[in-house]
Amino acid sequence: MLLPIGTSVRPRQTPYANYLLIGLNIFFYLLSMHLVMDPRSGARYFDLRPWAYNFMLWPERPQIWQFVTYSFLHAGGQMYILHLFGNMYFLYLFGNSVNEKLGNVAYVCLYLGGAVFAGLGHALLHTNPVLGASGAVAAVTGAYLVLFPNTLITVLYWMFFIGTAEFRALYFIVFKMIVWDNIIEPKLSASAVAYDAHLAGYLFGIAAVMGLLALRLADGDHQDLWSMLRQWNRRRRFRDLAAAGYDAFGPSGPVRTVPTVAGEQTQLGEESRNPFIQQLREEIAELLRRHDAADAAEVYLKLLDADPTQVLGRQNQLDVANQLMASGRWAPAASAYEKYLKHYGGFEHSEQVHLMLGLLYGRYLSEPRLAVSHLRAALEHLTDPNQVKLCQDELARLGVL
């Protein structure tokens, strides 16, 4: 048995919309329940009031409002409280962070849209009535998967012993909550749970937030699923670019301190008089130290906006240039490589930087003269056969060889 009990991300602002939705679910639950007695056993339990049945979703004769109202009702019976508690627990666990990320209005729209889409998913495949917030909560959980795939979920487990473990949100939500709980487990046991509504909710939450991020209608970062897919695609394109086994990155290893050289000393002197420039340079160095080149490249572009003459330390400048190249930002990448050659041209990797500039100018920036110049400079010093062949092929394509 696995039960998520916490996440590694905490909202910094009060998630008012999520608290409102939890409150509304509890309110309508209390409003719709009344105490009844089983005539056969004499047991007393809470069940839906007769008027509440009109607000469940009845697939054979659905009313348009039922696609929303059903999600604010919960089952009664002997285990009446577990249905409500389970849904509100997961809504609280995953919804708070999603609420903060999307904002109150967009979050409520996500929740209601998830309810409608989950209801449609159930109504298209089943004829039995349905109630409960599970589909809407699944949409919120799917949104969490997209926005925070690399966060850690703390899970309580118990079989023969009890303990806790941490799993990446991407793996736990996909394999445990979606695949196991809603696809595999239903095949192993009969249940009245609306699993298809859950799956439709997950699909809506994932697709909706991916769409918002792709259209830049929601604030993303380099840790969300959309950015991860874009980075994967960039790396794929970079591998295609680096034909014949050439890898411009190479195993650069940890960022290290390098001696100050002519040109860099002037930059350091300038930045010491500007705290903002100093802060940006330190942030870039820290991001590269944590192997977060994508964010480091973003900060580097901000640094150039503040002072276009800035040059990073030797390894930092090369790492940022490589990241800009991999992300398809051809002009900034070429500029970063040119600065590397200008200030650190006598160090290692210079011939490979010439090669990358030749590819950039020849294939993407329509500067064949500059491309030929850099490719010839690279060819004089390259020793790797694959790199030499790549250089010669590019020169031949440009009509030089």
BELNORTA-V417379 format. One record per backbone hydrogen bond with DSSP energy under -1.0 kcal/mol. CO is the residue of the C=O (numbers start at 0). NH is the residue of the N-H. If there is no record, write none. Layout:
BEGIN
{{CO:NH} {CO:NH}}
END
This chain:
BEGIN
{{0:157} {2:155} {5:153} {13:15} {14:18} {15:19} {16:20} {17:21} {18:22} {19:23} {20:24} {21:25} {22:26} {23:27} {24:28} {25:29} {26:30} {27:31} {31:48} {33:46} {35:44} {37:41} {42:37} {44:35} {45:76} {46:33} {48:51} {49:52} {50:53} {51:54} {52:55} {56:129} {57:60} {62:65} {63:66} {64:67} {64:68} {65:69} {67:70} {68:71} {69:72} {69:131} {76:79} {78:81} {80:84} {81:85} {82:86} {83:87} {84:88} {85:89} {86:90} {87:91} {88:92} {89:93} {90:94} {91:95} {93:97} {94:98} {95:99} {96:100} {97:101} {98:102} {102:106} {103:107} {104:108} {105:109} {106:110} {107:111} {108:112} {109:113} {110:114} {111:115} {112:116} {113:117} {114:118} {115:119} {116:120} {117:121} {118:122} {119:123} {121:125} {129:56} {132:136} {133:137} {134:138} {135:139} {136:140} {137:141} {138:142} {139:143} {140:144} {141:145} {142:146} {143:147} {145:224} {147:150} {148:169} {150:168} {151:7} {152:166} {153:4} {153:5} {154:164} {155:2} {156:162} {160:158} {162:156} {164:154} {166:152} {167:171} {168:172} {169:173} {170:174} {171:175} {171:176} {172:177} {173:178} {174:179} {175:180} {177:181} {178:182} {178:183} {179:184} {183:186} {184:187} {184:188} {192:194} {193:197} {194:198} {195:199} {196:200} {197:201} {198:202} {199:203} {200:204} {201:205} {202:206} {203:207} {204:208} {205:209} {206:210} {207:211} {208:212} {209:213} {210:214} {211:216} {211:217} {220:223} {223:227} {224:228} {225:229} {226:230} {227:231} {228:232} {229:233} {230:234} {231:235} {232:236} {233:237} {234:238} {235:239} {236:240} {237:241} {240:242} {242:245} {249:251} {260:264} {262:266} {263:267} {264:268} {265:269} {266:270} {267:271} {269:272} {270:273} {273:277} {274:278} {275:279} {276:280} {277:281} {278:282} {279:283} {280:284} {281:285} {282:286} {283:287} {284:288} {285:289} {286:291} {287:290} {291:295} {292:296} {293:297} {294:298} {295:299} {296:300} {297:301} {298:302} {299:303} {300:304} {301:305} {302:306} {306:309} {312:316} {313:317} {314:318} {315:319} {316:320} {317:321} {318:322} {319:323} {320:324} {321:325} {322:326} {323:328} {324:327} {327:329} {328:332} {329:333} {330:334} {331:335} {332:336} {333:337} {334:338} {335:339} {336:340} {337:341} {338:342} {339:343} {340:344} {343:346} {348:352} {349:353} {350:354} {351:355} {352:356} {353:357} {354:358} {355:359} {356:360} {357:361} {358:362} {359:363} {359:364} {360:366} {366:370} {367:371} {368:372} {369:373} {370:374} {371:375} {372:376} {373:377} {374:378} {375:379} {377:380} {377:381} {383:387} {384:388} {385:389} {386:390} {387:391} {388:392} {389:393} {390:394} {391:395} {392:396} {393:397} {394:399} {395:398}}
END
